[in-house]
Amino acid sequence: MASTIFVVDDSVTILMSMETILKKAGFTVAKAVSGEDAVAELEGGLKPGLIITDIHMPRMSGIELIRKIRGMSGFQFVPILVVSTESQQAKRDEARAAKATGWLVKPVQPDDLLKVVKQILPNG
């Protein structure tokens, strides 16, 4: 049974594209279009093996989302991968300080995404 990967991005196009790539590779995919929706899903019982989030989202940024998730019971060690158009070192450092596991710059090639996902997920 493959892990569930939770993708959080305010772009429906990105969500669909990542879902397609990950499902083809055999993963179960859950999606949210905002940080608030993501928190609600997690509080509602979703237990993903990996969370992938964008940085630039309205209302709650990806960095804020990572901090929020890390403060939730049971999510201290769930890997969180940032996928963003942002490539500045300062943003990467901020994400790392918030305890993000890794970082990929958009547009991400399907092979690159799957390679990182398989490195992060023990049973990926």
C-alpha positions in Angstrom: 0.0 0.0 0.0 1.6 3.3 -1.1 1.6 6.2 1.2 -0.8 9.1 0.7 0.8 12.2 -0.5 -0.9 15.5 0.4 -0.4 18.2 -2.2 -1.2 21.8 -1.2 -1.2 24.5 -3.9 -3.5 27.4 -4.8 -3.0 26.5 -8.5 -5.6 23.9 -9.7 -3.3 23.2 -12.7 -0.4 22.4 -10.5 -2.6 20.2 -8.3 -3.9 18.3 -11.3 -0.4 17.9 -12.8 1.1 16.6 -9.6 -1.8 14.3 -8.9 -1.4 12.8 -12.4 2.3 12.2 -11.9 2.0 10.8 -8.4 -1.0 8.5 -9.2 0.8 7.1 -12.2 3.6 6.1 -9.8 1.1 4.3 -7.6 0.6 6.9 -4.8 -2.7 7.9 -3.3 -3.1 11.7 -3.5 -5.0 14.1 -1.3 -5.2 17.8 -2.3 -5.9 21.2 -0.8 -6.1 24.6 -2.5 -5.0 26.6 0.6 -3.1 26.4 3.9 -6.4 26.7 5.8 -7.9 23.8 3.8 -4.8 21.7 4.4 -4.9 22.3 8.2 -8.6 21.4 8.2 -7.9 18.2 6.4 -5.1 17.2 8.8 -7.2 18.1 11.8 -10.0 16.0 10.3 -7.8 12.9 10.4 -5.8 12.9 7.2 -2.5 11.1 7.9 -0.3 11.6 4.8 3.1 10.0 4.5 4.4 13.1 2.8 3.1 16.7 2.4 4.1 18.8 -0.7 3.3 22.5 -0.4 3.7 25.7 -2.5 5.2 28.8 -0.8 3.2 31.6 -2.4 -0.5 31.1 -1.4 -3.1 33.6 -0.4 -3.9 34.1 3.3 -1.5 31.4 4.7 1.9 31.0 3.0 3.6 27.6 2.7 6.1 28.6 5.4 3.3 29.5 7.8 1.6 26.2 6.9 4.8 24.2 7.6 5.1 25.9 11.0 1.5 25.2 11.8 1.8 21.5 10.8 5.0 21.1 12.8 3.1 22.4 15.8 0.3 19.8 15.4 0.4 16.6 17.4 1.6 13.7 15.3 3.1 15.7 12.5 6.6 16.6 13.8 8.2 14.0 11.6 6.0 13.9 8.5 8.2 14.9 5.6 7.3 18.2 4.0 8.5 19.0 0.6 8.4 22.6 -0.8 7.7 23.0 -4.5 7.9 26.6 -5.5 8.8 29.0 -8.3 10.9 30.7 -5.6 14.6 29.8 -5.8 16.1 32.4 -3.4 18.4 31.0 -0.7 16.7 33.2 1.9 13.3 31.5 1.2 15.0 28.1 1.3 16.6 29.0 4.7 13.2 30.2 6.0 11.6 26.9 4.9 14.4 24.9 6.5 14.1 26.9 9.7 10.3 26.0 9.7 11.4 22.4 9.4 10.7 21.7 5.7 12.4 18.4 4.6 13.3 19.5 1.0 12.8 22.0 -1.8 12.2 21.7 -5.5 11.9 24.6 -7.9 8.9 24.7 -10.3 8.4 23.7 -13.0 9.4 20.2 -11.6 10.0 17.5 -14.1 8.0 14.3 -13.3 11.2 12.2 -13.0 12.8 14.7 -10.6 9.6 14.8 -8.4 9.3 11.0 -8.2 13.0 10.7 -7.5 12.8 13.0 -4.5 9.5 11.5 -3.3 11.1 8.0 -3.4 14.1 9.3 -1.4 11.8 10.9 1.2 9.2 8.1 1.6 10.8 5.0 3.1 8.2 2.8 1.3 8.0 5.0 -1.8 
